[in-house]
Amino acid sequence: MTSFIGRTLASISLLLVLSPTQPALAQIASWVPVGPDGGDGRSFAADPSNAQHLYLGTTNSWVYQTEDGGASWQRLAKLSKGDDLILDNIVVDQSDPKTLMVGAWILDHPDGGLFISHDAGKSWTAVEAMKGQSILALTQAPSDPKILIAGTLKGVYRSEDSGVHWTQITPLGSMELHEVESIAIDPKDPHTIYAGTWHLPWKTTDGGANWHNIKQGLIDDSDVFSIIIDPTLPSVVYTSACSGIYRSDNGGELYRKMQGIPMTARRTRVLMLDPTNRNTVYAGTTEGLYKTLDGGVNWRRMTGPDVIINDVYVDPKNPQHVLLATDRSGVLESDDSAATFKASNTGFSQRQVSTLLVDAKTPQTIFAGVVNDKSYGGVFVSNDEGASWRQQSSGLQGRDVFSLSQAADGSILAGTNAGIFRWDGTNWQPDGKIVKGQQKISYVVRKGKRVKTEKTVMVPGGQIDGRVSAVDASGIIWYAATSSGIYASADQGISWVGGPVLGKTEFRTVAAVGPVVVAAQRTTLSLSQDGGKNWQPLVMPQKLTWLHAITMAPDGGLWLGGREGVFYSEDHGQSWTEMSTLPISDINGLSYDPDLKRIIVTSWASSWILAVDPADRTWKFWDAGWRVHNVRSSGGRLLAATLYNGVVIEPQKAPAKIAVASNP
């Protein structure tokens, strides 16, 4: 056997060469994203020399592009190693279409930055002067392309050299001019600037030397989301706020509120003028798209109320062609001036995939469960290894899907944020009928004496209706880890029994081999050796403080993964051994793959996928190029779920796998 020192040196050498913490090229990933299409789109920008060439910002640091007007999209670049940059502002330089500028911010954290590319997005540079700034607004002066104005949490900034250097033009430490959500520049005079804050709009006519509040006619304390100026008549200004849409005919000095939009849809995130008709204005709200043909006198809703709109693009060459960037439903496209819309998400995959299932009989069929997409999410299925997908969510009613499992008879179960559901071939039907034991007393006559007898009978006990984080239907007995405890079904889901385990609820995962069952919360473990009838507590590994994943090997070995790494037990949790040579920690996934006959390990902190032999603890790895979880085998290839980029799949020609010895 290889010596301990030899194994340690081999591991150290491997880590020095191939450490998963080393940066990778943002545009290059070894595994291929395949969908499902859709997700959150945030902002559009058009190439001024080609109206069919558009850029699209997202909520997870990625910039996409289309060269066919939105019919298909391609990933262009990722602007950060992390997945937390929200790209709400993209500017294509009017004087040089190969120069792109992107303003970014981070949710619930005062951070972000400005990124510039001079080669149409192939390479990017973070602008030093704006590092750490949450850039909520960014625009270029129509009359002088070298002038850029940015709105940040700290105030308004100006650049006079195409974004290289920046100067704050609002008073430092101002108690009013900060948290700037929207910016507009007069089309003829670059010194006249409008700034919308989280509480009211402001204006300067001297490039920022002096500012005055333009709130007359607006409801006090209105968050100003969007400001647009009529390019042919700059005195006409439209402003959207949390209190509604306003129009001014004297450069913002006096506003009047537009009527015709319900109060429930008053959060108008974006306003957009038809470039060929200044009386046609689109308003993207949190409850659909509205449109006016008469400068705001009358409005009509053009989509359903469930469409949350972040940006609107109107083709200047063909104003009947309208695109919407939306939450959950991705990009929507209209070719009839917004009368009708259809999805236009080919190649755009921003889904938060929580779970994957590969059909046991037809491995080219893949099911993906997603979260945070309401009616646009649920379950998606592909019958061609991810080449195409269709939504299969009828009956889920917008529920998040956390777990998918397939029984031996082919039944598919979904664990959701509100109960268990089973696919019947057409719809998802509620499952999880609970039965409870109830003592039934009866009397019989024996040898002339009346004798009292008691027996336990099962009676209806309601429905599993809370969060179901994990479902395992692979064995004779099915198990579910839920917010109200652990449940088991011995009759293929007809009835379920269970509840709190050792007085505990809020279980996150469950694993079983035969009658041995292990259930886990974040910081506790429970073991049953009789199919869930009786339970005993297990002591977690001393070093492990936060548990995220468990699995069991066919030999009964128990594996845990969490913040501090991977641990295993060969005696049902009585003692634990740490996999100390594994190069990753912060484990987010463990599963036994029957095809590979290995434990698959993934991490929040790395793009590596490890496959550990449970017999001798040797391991090999792949670098997926993405931070993944829920790895599965399909037709000899691996595929994995990502938090923000849908499903990724191993290329046909897999990269070399490196085997490394592990613990003795």
Protein Blocks (a to p, Z undefined) as FASTA:
>chain_A
ZZfklmmmmmmmmmmmmgckbccdfkbcfbdcebjeedjdfbdcddfkbmkbccdddfeo
pacddfehopaccdfbdcbfblmbccfbccddfklmkbccdddddehiacddddddfego
maccddfklgoiacfbdcddfklmkbccdddfkbccddfegolaccdfbdehiaklgcif
bdcddfklmkbccdddfkbccddfehomaccddfehiaehiacfbdcddfklmmbccddd
fkbccddfegolaccddehiafklmmcfbdcddfkbmkbccdddfebcaddfegomaccd
fbdfkbccfbdcddfklmmbccdddehjlpaddfegolaccddfehiacbdcfbdcddfk
lmmbccdddehkljmnopdddfegolaccddfehjlopacfbdcddfkopacdddfebcd
ddehjaccdehiacddddddddddeehiacdddddddddebjafbdcfbdcfkbmbdcdd
dfkbccddfegomaccdddeehiahifbdcdehjbccdddfkbccddfegomaccddddd
fklmbdfbdcddfkopacdddfkoccddfegopaccddfkbcbehifbdcddfklopacd
ddfkbcbdcdddfklopacdddehpacehiadeehiacdddfklopadddfbdcdddddd
ddZZ
